[in-house]
Amino acid sequence: MNAKLLLEVYERISEAPDAITRLRRFVLDLAIRGKLVEQDATDEPAHMQLTRISNFRSQTPTKGRKGKKKLVDPTLTEISFDLPEGWEQAPLSELLRVVNGRAFKKTELLSEGTPVLRVGNLFTSNHWYYSDLSLDEDKYCDAGDLIYAWSASFGPFIWSGPRAIYHYHIWKLPLFSDADLSKQYIYLYLLQKTREIKDAGHGISMIHMTKEKMEQLAVPLPPLAEQHRIVAKVDELMALCDRLEEARKAREETRNKLTAASLARLTAPDTTPEDFPAHARFALDTLPAITSRPDQVKSLRQTILNLAVRGKLVEQNAEDEPASDLLVKIGADKNKMRSAKVVAPDLPFVLPEGWASASVQDTLMRDREISYGVIKLGAEPKSGGIPTLRCSDVRPGFIDERKVRKVQEDIEAQYIRTRLVGGEVLINIRGTLGGVAEVPKKMAGYNIAREVAVIPVSNQMSARYIVYLMLSPFFWDHIQGNLRGIAYKGLNLGTLRALPIPIPPLAEQHRIVAKVDALLALCDWLDAALTSADTTRTHLLEALLHEALNPTEKELEAAE
């Protein structure tokens, strides 16, 4: 395994999820199997090093329990691959000591003194405690010491900080003989083994490893000269992974900037009607090629909806009946303000010619109101009953029919006002917000639960347009500042009724819906393509790594 081959592999699978992370693990896997560098028959065999290490170990005072150790998980105590010529297997306890850190009382942790190294300081925390205690030398770690975090967060470290007292959840791992064993090689071995170590841990809320298990870890030990060659090669390949990761980040940043710029031009205040078609063509032609992550597809969906409600998605037609006339037909001029009692304020953008600003209340049927449904569903009847839609059933753009539950007829009869006829818009007002959908005609006779509101849109309006409007960033940007509650956020019906919304002519509503349907179908295709591509890349990566770690008989014969 060399840098050139790694590059060739990387180019084939670089977009796979966690590709760099898996390549790093791959390098470590090769290292401890003896497949990263060539063996040299002139190297002193590992068994001779083990003999010398054993002599040093016998001269080293030990503390703690003695006697026969309990057998532990064979995945830790056995090596699952054949060792190369000149290698040996040894328990970790024959190579080094596993030294416990010190447990501290809260009163012993001070604001000054000797730093106390805790597990959090090794991973994410910059908050330090200190101690004024004088302890045995074994309880301190200095720069260059090999240590291991074994509780909650796991992993080996070669300490590079100041002299510190290490906490109980950290082990110090001093070698019996630095002259006969590479500390860096043991670090790489433990780095590769950490996932198995964590999997073998105990505990529920906080997983931890036992010292007894740690000491019995089976270490594949190369000749000392090969240990040094392995460490050098791993350093080289990890540096290469660093460069590949930086290149990938730069590529992603470029894609992000291009995606953001393409989408921003579509909604920018200074984008003129004359410029918009060119920007739209560029975005729609370019985005499929530069979109590589699901969050980018989500941004595209939001942009499509944002354009739709601003009148920038389809062309206006001067022959369309103006929205102001449409609102008069619905009855907004005299009948529909009785609950909201406010005039819809100006919108945060300029409406196209023929559009109008109105409240949600203005778009309703004459004889129905926005209402929430059944307050207490009660026990589900074993037979019969009325299907009742809950917030878990109302999803963004559709109603999920798989788990609709029923309520008894006598309970449902108390909520005739929210009994569905088909064509209404439903929106979640409590619980899982974000669900908005049109009721299909086949659900006539269904009802809704209290966390869902029914918006009985006039048949003079396109209910589907209202759905897309209520899924748009414009709608939710306004809603977020009007949610009520602390632990359990909800949307007030009064706020919903009075919400100002842009109303296009009816003919344009239908054109908008058709265009949004087509563009969201493109987004669905992009999502599916990304999933398929990720799956393919992942399978290719797995196949390449498996092939490298498990050569065929033909390859083994060729090697011989």
C-alpha positions in Angstrom: 0.0 0.0 0.0 1.7 3.2 -1.1 0.7 6.9 -1.6 0.1 6.4 -5.3 -2.3 3.5 -4.8 -4.2 5.4 -2.1 -4.7 8.3 -4.5 -6.0 6.0 -7.1 -8.4 4.4 -4.6 -9.4 7.8 -3.3 -10.3 9.2 -6.8 -12.8 6.3 -7.2 -14.6 6.6 -3.8 -13.8 10.2 -2.6 -17.5 11.2 -2.5 -18.6 8.2 -0.4 -19.9 9.0 3.0 -17.0 9.2 5.6 -14.5 8.2 2.8 -11.5 9.9 4.5 -12.4 8.5 7.9 -12.6 5.0 6.5 -9.4 5.4 4.5 -7.6 6.4 7.7 -9.0 3.2 9.4 -7.9 1.3 6.3 -4.3 2.5 6.7 -4.3 1.5 10.3 -5.8 -1.9 9.5 -3.0 -2.5 6.9 -0.4 -1.3 9.4 -1.2 -3.8 12.2 -1.6 -6.7 9.7 1.9 -6.2 8.2 0.6 -5.1 4.8 1.7 -1.5 4.8 5.4 -1.9 4.4 7.5 -4.8 3.2 9.1 -7.2 5.6 12.9 -7.4 5.7 14.4 -10.9 6.4 17.4 -9.2 8.0 15.3 -7.6 10.7 15.8 -9.0 14.2 12.7 -11.2 14.9 10.1 -9.9 17.4 10.6 -12.8 19.7 14.1 -11.6 20.6 12.7 -8.2 21.6 10.0 -9.9 23.7 12.7 -11.8 25.5 14.5 -8.6 26.5 11.2 -6.9 27.4 10.4 -9.8 29.6 13.7 -9.3 31.5 12.9 -5.6 32.0 9.4 -6.5 33.1 10.6 -8.9 35.8 12.7 -6.1 37.2 9.8 -3.7 37.4 7.8 -3.4 40.6 4.1 -4.0 40.1 1.1 -2.9 42.1 -2.4 -4.2 42.3 -4.0 -7.7 42.2 -2.0 -10.7 41.3 -3.0 -14.2 40.3 -4.8 -15.8 37.4 -6.7 -13.4 35.2 -10.2 -14.0 34.1 -10.6 -14.8 30.4 -12.2 -12.0 28.4 -13.7 -11.4 25.0 -11.7 -13.5 22.4 -12.0 -10.6 20.0 -9.6 -8.8 22.3 -7.4 -11.7 23.3 -7.0 -13.3 19.9 -5.7 -12.1 16.5 -8.0 -12.9 13.6 -5.3 -12.8 10.8 -2.1 -14.6 10.1 1.0 -12.8 11.3 3.9 -12.2 8.8 7.2 -13.9 9.2 9.2 -12.5 12.1 6.1 -11.1 14.0 4.8 -12.3 17.3 1.7 -12.0 19.4 1.8 -10.7 23.0 -0.7 -9.5 25.6 -0.5 -5.7 26.2 0.5 -6.4 29.8 3.7 -8.0 28.7 4.8 -4.9 26.8 3.8 -2.1 29.2 2.1 -1.2 32.5 -1.5 0.0 32.7 -1.4 2.6 35.5 -4.6 4.0 37.0 -5.1 7.7 37.4 -6.3 9.4 40.5 -9.9 9.8 41.5 -10.6 13.3 42.9 -13.1 14.6 45.4 -14.8 17.9 44.4 -13.0 19.7 47.3 -9.6 18.6 45.9 -10.2 20.3 42.5 -8.9 23.9 42.7 -8.5 26.9 40.5 -4.7 26.9 40.6 -1.8 24.4 41.1 -0.9 21.4 39.0 -3.3 20.8 36.1 -5.6 17.9 36.5 -6.0 16.1 33.1 -9.5 14.8 32.6 -11.0 12.9 29.6 -12.9 16.0 28.5 -9.6 17.9 28.2 -8.4 15.3 25.7 -11.4 15.7 23.4 -13.5 18.9 23.6 -13.2 20.7 26.9 -10.8 23.7 27.5 -12.0 24.0 31.1 -9.3 22.9 33.5 -9.1 22.1 37.2 -6.0 22.1 39.3 -4.6 20.4 42.4 -2.1 21.1 45.2 -1.6 17.5 46.1 1.9 15.8 46.1 1.5 12.3 44.6 3.6 9.3 43.5 5.4 9.9 40.3 3.2 7.4 38.5 0.2 9.7 38.9 1.8 12.4 36.8 2.0 12.5 33.0 4.6 14.5 31.1 5.0 15.4 27.5 5.7 12.3 25.4 3.8 9.9 27.8 1.4 7.4 26.2 -2.0 7.6 27.8 -5.5 6.1 27.1 -9.0 7.5 27.9 -11.2 4.6 28.9 -14.5 5.9 30.1 -17.3 7.7 28.1 -14.9 8.8 25.4 -12.1 6.4 24.3 -8.8 6.7 22.6 -5.0 6.8 22.9 -2.9 10.0 23.1 0.8 10.8 23.2 0.5 13.7 25.7 2.0 17.0 24.4 0.9 19.3 27.2 2.4 20.4 30.5 3.1 18.1 33.4 -0.3 17.1 34.8 -2.0 14.8 37.2 -4.2 12.5 35.1 -7.7 11.6 36.2 -9.0 8.2 37.2 -10.7 7.7 33.8 -7.3 7.9 32.1 -4.5 5.2 32.1 -0.9 5.9 31.7 0.9 3.3 29.6 4.7 3.3 30.3 6.6 0.7 28.3 8.8 -1.8 30.1 11.6 -1.1 27.6 11.6 2.0 25.3 14.7 0.5 23.5 12.8 -2.6 22.4 9.4 -1.2 21.5 8.1 1.8 19.6 5.7 3.9 21.6 4.3 5.3 18.4 3.6 1.8 17.0 1.6 0.9 20.2 -0.2 4.2 19.9 -1.2 3.3 16.3 -2.3 -0.2 17.4 -4.5 1.2 20.2 -5.9 3.8 17.7 -6.9 1.0 15.4 -8.3 -1.1 18.2 -10.3 1.6 20.0 -13.6 0.8 18.4 -13.4 -2.8 19.5 -12.2 -1.7 23.0 -15.3 0.5 23.3 -17.6 -2.2 22.0 -16.2 -4.5 24.7 -16.9 -1.9 27.5 -19.4 -2.0 30.3 -22.1 0.4 31.5 -25.3 2.0 30.2 -25.2 5.7 30.8 -21.4 5.8 30.6 -19.5 3.0 28.9 -16.1 2.1 30.4 -13.3 -0.4 29.8 -11.8 -2.5 32.6 -8.1 -2.6 33.3 -8.2 -6.4 33.3 -9.5 -6.5 29.7 -7.1 -3.8 28.6 -4.1 -5.8 29.9 -5.2 -8.9 27.9 -5.4 -7.1 24.5 -3.6 -9.2 21.9 -0.9 -7.1 20.2 0.5 -8.1 16.8 4.2 -7.2 17.2 6.5 -6.7 14.3 10.3 -6.5 14.5 11.4 -3.2 16.0 12.9 -2.0 12.7 9.6 -2.7 10.9 7.7 -0.9 13.7 9.7 2.2 12.8 9.0 1.8 9.1 5.3 1.3 9.8 5.1 4.5 11.9 6.9 6.5 9.2 4.6 5.1 6.5 1.5 5.8 8.5 2.6 9.3 9.1 3.1 9.8 5.4 -0.3 8.4 4.5 -2.1 10.2 7.2 -0.6 13.5 5.9 -1.8 12.5 2.5 -5.3 11.9 4.0 -5.1 15.4 5.5 -4.3 16.9 2.1 -7.1 14.9 0.5 -9.5 16.0 3.2 -8.5 19.7 2.7 -9.0 19.3 -1.1 -12.5 17.8 -0.5 -13.4 20.6 1.9 -12.2 23.2 -0.7 -14.3 21.5 -3.4 -17.3 21.4 -1.1 -16.8 25.1 -0.2 -16.7 26.0 -3.9 -19.9 24.0 -4.5 -21.6 25.6 -1.6 -20.6 29.1 -2.8 -21.8 28.4 -6.3 -25.0 26.9 -5.1 -25.7 29.7 -2.7 -24.8 32.3 -5.4 -27.1 30.7 -7.9 -30.0 30.6 -5.5 -29.4 34.0 -4.1 -29.5 35.7 -7.5 -33.0 34.3 -8.0 -34.4 36.1 -4.9 -32.1 39.1 -4.8 -34.0 42.5 -4.5 -32.0 43.9 -7.5 -32.8 41.0 -9.8 -35.0 42.5 -12.5 -37.7 40.7 -14.4 -35.5 40.9 -17.5 -32.6 39.3 -15.7 -34.5 36.6 -13.9 -35.0 34.1 -16.7 -31.3 34.0 -17.4 -30.5 33.4 -13.7 -33.2 30.8 -13.4 -31.9 28.9 -16.5 -28.4 29.0 -15.1 -29.5 27.7 -11.7 -31.6 24.9 -13.0 -29.0 23.8 -15.5 -26.1 24.0 -13.1 -27.6 22.8 -9.7 -28.0 19.1 -10.7 -24.3 19.0 -11.5 -23.0 20.7 -8.4 -25.4 19.3 -5.9 -23.7 16.5 -3.9 -25.5 16.6 -0.5 -29.1 16.3 0.7 -28.9 19.7 2.5 -28.2 21.3 -0.9 -31.4 19.7 -2.3 -33.3 21.0 0.6 -32.0 24.5 -0.1 -33.1 24.1 -3.7 -36.6 23.1 -2.6 -36.9 26.1 -0.3 -35.7 28.4 -3.1 -38.3 27.0 -5.5 -41.1 27.7 -3.0 -39.7 31.1 -2.2 -39.8 32.0 -5.9 -43.3 30.6 -6.3 -44.9 32.9 -3.6 -43.0 36.0 -4.9 -44.3 35.6 -8.4 -40.9 34.8 -9.9 -41.4 31.2 -10.9 -43.8 31.6 -13.9 -44.6 34.5 -16.2 -47.5 36.8 -15.5 -50.3 37.0 -18.0 -52.0 40.4 -18.4 -55.2 38.6 -19.5 -55.5 36.8 -16.1 -58.4 38.0 -13.9 -56.7 40.1 -11.1 -56.5 38.6 -7.6 -58.4 41.6 -6.3 -61.4 40.5 -8.3 -60.9 36.9 -7.1 -61.0 38.1 -3.5 -64.2 40.0 -4.1 -65.8 36.8 -5.4 -64.7 35.0 -2.3 -66.2 37.6 -0.2 -63.2 39.2 1.5 -64.6 42.7 1.1 -67.4 42.2 3.6 -67.7 38.7 5.1 -64.4 37.3 6.0 -62.7 39.8 8.4 -65.1 39.2 11.3 -62.5 37.1 13.2 -59.3 38.7 12.2 -60.6 42.3 12.3 -57.3 43.6 10.7 -56.4 44.7 7.2 -53.5 42.6 5.9 -50.4 44.7 6.0 -47.9 45.1 3.2 -45.7 42.1 2.4 -41.9 42.2 2.7 -41.6 42.2 -1.1 -43.2 43.9 -4.1 -46.1 42.0 -5.6 -46.3 41.4 -9.4 -48.9 43.1 -11.4 -52.3 41.5 -10.9 -51.4 40.0 -7.4 -53.0 41.1 -4.1 -52.2 41.0 -0.4 -54.7 39.4 1.9 -55.0 37.5 5.2 -55.4 33.7 5.3 -58.9 34.5 6.6 -59.7 36.2 3.3 -59.3 32.9 1.4 -61.9 30.8 3.3 -65.2 29.4 2.3 -68.1 31.6 3.4 -69.6 29.2 5.9 -66.5 27.6 7.5 -63.7 28.8 9.8 -60.2 27.8 10.7 -60.5 25.4 13.6 -58.7 22.7 15.5 -60.1 19.3 16.0 -60.9 16.6 18.5 -59.4 17.5 21.9 -59.5 14.0 23.5 -59.4 11.1 21.1 -60.3 8.5 23.7 -59.6 4.8 23.3 -59.6 3.6 19.7 -62.7 1.5 19.0 -62.1 -2.1 18.1 -64.6 -1.8 15.2 -66.1 1.1 13.3 -65.1 4.6 14.3 -64.1 7.8 12.3 -60.5 8.2 11.0 -58.9 11.2 12.7 -55.7 12.8 11.4 -53.1 13.7 13.9 -49.9 15.8 13.5 -47.9 12.6 12.8 -50.1 12.0 9.8 -49.8 15.5 8.3 -46.5 15.7 6.5 -44.9 18.4 4.4 -47.0 18.2 1.2 -48.9 15.0 1.8 -51.0 13.0 4.3 -49.5 9.8 5.5 -52.3 7.2 5.7 -50.3 4.3 7.2 -51.1 4.9 10.9 -54.3 6.9 10.9 -56.3 6.0 14.0 -60.0 6.2 14.7 -62.2 7.8 17.3 -65.7 6.7 18.4 -68.6 8.1 16.5 -70.1 9.9 19.5 -66.9 11.7 20.2 -66.4 12.7 16.5 -70.0 14.0 16.3 -69.1 16.8 18.7 -66.7 18.2 16.1 -68.8 18.6 13.0 -67.0 21.9 12.3 -63.8 20.1 11.5 -65.3 17.1 9.6 -63.5 17.0 6.3 -65.1 17.1 2.9 -61.9 17.1 0.7 -60.0 20.1 -0.7 -59.2 21.7 2.7 -55.7 22.5 3.8 -54.4 21.0 7.0 -51.6 22.5 9.0 -50.0 21.2 12.2 -50.3 23.9 15.0 -48.9 21.9 17.9 -46.5 19.0 18.3 -44.5 18.4 15.1 -44.7 21.7 13.2 -44.1 21.9 9.5 -46.7 19.5 8.2 -49.0 21.1 5.7 -51.2 19.2 3.2 -54.3 19.2 1.0 -57.1 16.8 2.0 -57.8 14.4 -0.9 -61.5 13.8 -1.8 -61.2 10.2 -0.7 -60.8 11.4 2.9 -64.2 13.1 3.0 -65.8 12.2 6.4 -62.4 12.1 8.2 -61.8 14.4 11.2 -58.7 15.9 12.8 -57.1 16.0 16.2 -56.6 19.2 18.3 -52.9 19.6 17.2 -54.1 20.0 13.6 -56.0 23.0 12.1 -58.3 22.8 9.1 -58.2 25.7 6.7 -61.3 25.4 4.5 -60.0 27.2 1.4 -62.6 28.6 -0.9 -63.1 26.6 -4.1 -62.3 29.9 -5.9 -58.7 29.3 -4.8 -56.1 26.6 -5.5 -55.7 24.7 -2.2 -52.4 23.3 -3.6 -51.1 26.9 -4.0 -51.9 27.6 -0.3 -50.1 24.4 0.7 -46.9 25.4 -1.2 -47.2 28.9 0.3 -47.4 27.5 3.8 -44.4 25.3 3.1 -42.3 28.3 1.9 -39.6 30.1 3.9 -41.7 33.3 3.7 -44.5 31.7 5.7 -42.3 30.0 8.3 -40.1 33.1 8.8 -43.2 34.9 9.8 -44.6 32.0 11.9 -41.4 31.5 13.9 -41.8 34.8 15.7 -45.4 34.1 16.6 -45.2 30.6 18.2 -46.5 30.4 21.7 -45.3 28.2 24.6 -42.0 27.3 26.1 -41.5 23.5 26.2 -44.3 22.9 23.7 -44.5 25.4 20.9 -47.8 26.0 19.2 -49.3 28.3 16.5 -52.2 30.5 17.6 -55.3 30.3 15.4 -55.7 34.1 15.6 -52.2 34.6 14.3 -52.8 32.1 11.5 -56.1 33.8 10.4 -54.5 37.3 10.3 -51.3 36.2 8.5 -50.7 38.3 5.4 -50.1 36.2 2.3 -49.6 37.0 -1.4 -52.5 36.0 -3.7 -51.9 35.5 -7.5 -54.6 35.4 -10.1 -56.3 32.0 -10.0 -55.0 31.1 -13.5 -51.5 31.9 -12.3 -52.0 29.9 -9.1 -52.5 26.8 -11.3 -49.4 27.6 -13.4 -47.4 28.0 -10.2 -48.6 24.7 -8.9 -47.8 22.9 -12.1 -44.3 24.4 -12.2 -43.6 23.7 -8.5 -44.8 20.1 -9.0 -42.3 19.7 -11.9 -39.4 21.3 -10.0 -40.0 19.4 -6.8 -40.1 16.2 -8.9 -36.6 17.2 -10.0 -35.6 17.6 -6.4 -37.0 14.1 -5.6 -34.9 12.8 -8.5 -31.8 14.5 -7.2 -32.4 13.1 -3.7 -32.8 9.6 -5.2 -29.7 10.0 -7.3 -27.6 11.2 -4.4 -28.8 8.2 -2.3 -28.0 5.8 -5.2 -24.6 7.4 -5.8 -23.7 7.3 -2.1 -24.7 3.6 -2.0 -22.7 2.8 -5.0 -19.6 4.6 -3.8 -20.0 3.0 -0.3 -20.2 -0.5 -1.9 -17.2 0.2 -4.1 -15.2 1.5 -1.1 -16.1 -1.6 0.9 -15.2 -3.9 -2.0 -11.8 -2.1 -2.5 -11.0 -2.3 1.2 -12.1 -5.9 1.5 -10.0 -6.8 -1.5 -6.9 -5.0 0.0 -7.3 -6.7 3.4 -8.3 -10.1 2.0 -6.2 -10.9 -1.1 -7.4 -13.8 -3.3 -5.5 -17.1 -3.6 -4.2 -16.0 -7.0 -2.7 -12.9 -5.5 -1.2 -14.9 -2.6 0.4 -17.3 -5.1 1.8 -14.4 -7.1 3.3 -12.9 -3.9 5.0 -16.1 -3.1 
